[in-house]
């Protein structure tokens, strides 16, 4: 199963002081609920969010074309169109993984050449935001309703419908507290099919077994019934 999807998660964002050419926010722990429990695990790169000016119908296409071009130099590049909340407004951003936060200025230079306007740098206090990222996913079935992904340590558990974020967080916390495998990070993912949208819970874990994932899928589906 593969296609374009929208991932929704919650992240703690701070201003990126290493970037001077525009407003860049940084999430040092994109899988924070996992890292906070396991500081010794394999760390992923920082995720940077470059704020860009109002969306137009060509912006996402330009970002995808730029990503295709840059992947010729860096095959592992992860860069996507996304939205975050800033000053109580939803704004478009370019999200990408960086081994060093100063790489944000290099991406801004590339964006300027595509006529995508980057928001000027300004003061922003650290805050928590919902993040929505549009991305391509390629899923391989492990068990009924349980999938692994082309991205390492990413798993997807099917659920009947998407629920409100606060309710989703409650379900995840109950599952984490009652399950004998509590150390994972979770997000919501909507996968767009030709005439359908398939809903998943994205699980990030470096140690989960297939048995763990099957049990979590069953428990989350049971918890979801309260909100449907």
N, C-alpha and C positions, 0 to 999 in steps of 0.2 A: 504494500500500500504506500503510495507516495503522492505528493502534491504540495501546493502552497498552503501555508497554515498561519494562524495568528496565535502567538504565545503570550499569555498574560501572567506576570509575576510581580512581586513586590521587592523593591530594593532600597537600600540606604545610600543616598547619593551625596557626594561632596564636590566642591569646585576642584577642577584639576589645575593646580598651580604651575604645572610644567608646560601648560599650553597657553600661549599668549595671543594667538591670532583670532580667537573667537571664544564663544561661550561653550566650554567643554565640561561636562559633569562625569564623575568617575564612580564606579561601583567596584570596590576592592574585593568584595565577596559576592559574586553573582549567584553563588549557591550557599548563601550565608547560613541557613539553618543546618546545613551539613558541616560546614567548616567550623562553626562555633562549637560543635560537639567533638570534632576531630581535627585539632590544629596540626596534626602530623601528616595528614593525608596529602596526596599529590595536588599541588596548587595549580589552578588554571591562571592564564593571564588576566590582567585587569580588563574590565569592560568600560569603554568610554562612550559617552553620548554627546555628539556634536549637535548643538541646537541650530536649526536652519529656519529660514523665514517661510511664511505660509505655504501650505501644500498647494501644488497644482497637479493636473492630471499627468504631467510628464515627469514629475520628480522621481517617482519610484523607478520608472524606466531608466532614467539617467543614472540612478544609484546602482541598479543592476548592471548596466553597461560598464560603469566605472569598475565595479567589482570584477567583472569578467576580464577587464584589461589588467587590473592589478594582480589577479590570480595567476597571470602568466609569469609574474615575477615572484609571487609567493603563493604557492598552491594551497597552503593551509589558511589563507586569509578568511576571516569570518566578518562580513560586513552586511548589514541589513537596514532596511527602512523601519522606523519605529516611532512610537509616541510615548512621551512621559508627561507628567503633570508638573508645572512650574508656576509659582505664584497663582495657584488656583485656576490655571488654564491648561488645557491639553495642547501640547506643542509637538511639531514633528522634529525628529532627530535622526541622525545617522549613527547606528550602533555598530561598534567593532571591537574585537579583541586585540589588545596591544601588549607586547612583552615589555614595553617601556611607555609610560604615559606621555612622554614627549613626542611620540609618534602621531599624536593628535594634530599637531601643526602641519605635519607632512600630508595628512589626509585632507586638511582644510585647503592646502594649496591645490590639491587635485580637484576638490569640489569646486573651487573658484573657477577652474577651467571649464566646468560643465554648466556654468551660469546658475548653480545653486548657491543662494546667498546665505552666508553663515551669520548668526546673531552675534553682535559685538559682546565681548567679555564684560561681565558685571558681577557684583558681589551677590553671592548666594549662600545662605546659611545651610549647614547639613540638614537633610530632611529625608523622609521616607516617601517614595512615590510608587504608584502602580506603573508598570512598564508593559507596553504592548509591542511586540516585535513580529514583523512579517518575515517568514522564513520558509525555505523548502525543507521538507522532511521526507525521508525514505525509510519506511518501517518494514521490519521482518518479523513475522509471527513466531512467538515462542509457545504460546498456549492460547486458548480461546480468550480473546479480548486483551491479551498481553503481548507487547511488541518490544523488540530492541530496535536501535536506530543506527544510522550510519555515523552518528556522533558517539564517541566513546563515553560510557557510563550513563547514557541517556536511555530511559525506558518509558513506555507509554501504556497506560492502563485505560481501557475504554470505559466510559460512563454514559448513561442514557441521555443526559442533557447538561448544558452549562448552567451553573447556579451562581448566585451573587457571590462576590469575592469574600465577604465576611462569613457567609455560610460555608463556602469552600474551605476557608482557613479553619473554621471550627471542626469540620469533618477531618481535615488533615491532622489537627492537634489531637483529636480523639483517637484516631488511628495510630498516631505516633505513641501515645501514652499507653494504649492497650496492646499494641503489637510487640512481639519480642524482638523486633528489628526497628528501633526508633530512629536510627540515624540516617535521614535522607532529606533532600530538599524537594519541594513539590511546586508545580505551577499548572495553570490551565492551558490547554491547547485545543484550538478548533481547526480541523483539517478540512479544506474545501475540496469536495468532489464535484463531478459534473452536475449532478442535480441533488446534492445532499451535503450536509455538514456533519462530520463525525467528531464527537467530543471525546477528549482524553484528559487524564491527569498525567503530566510529565513528571517522572521521578528521576532525580539525579542521585546516584550512589555508586561508590567505587567498590563496594563489598556485597551488594545485594545478590542473592542467588535466585534462580528461577522459582524456587519454592516460596521465598520471601515475596516476590512480586505477585505470584498467583494468590497468596493469602491477602496481600494488601488490596488487590483488585476486588476480591470478594467482599472485604470489609468496607471499602470505600463505597461500593455499589449499595451495600446495605444501609450505610449512613446517609447516602444521597436521597433515599426514599422519603426522608423527613421533609425535604425541601422541594419535592416535585409536585 
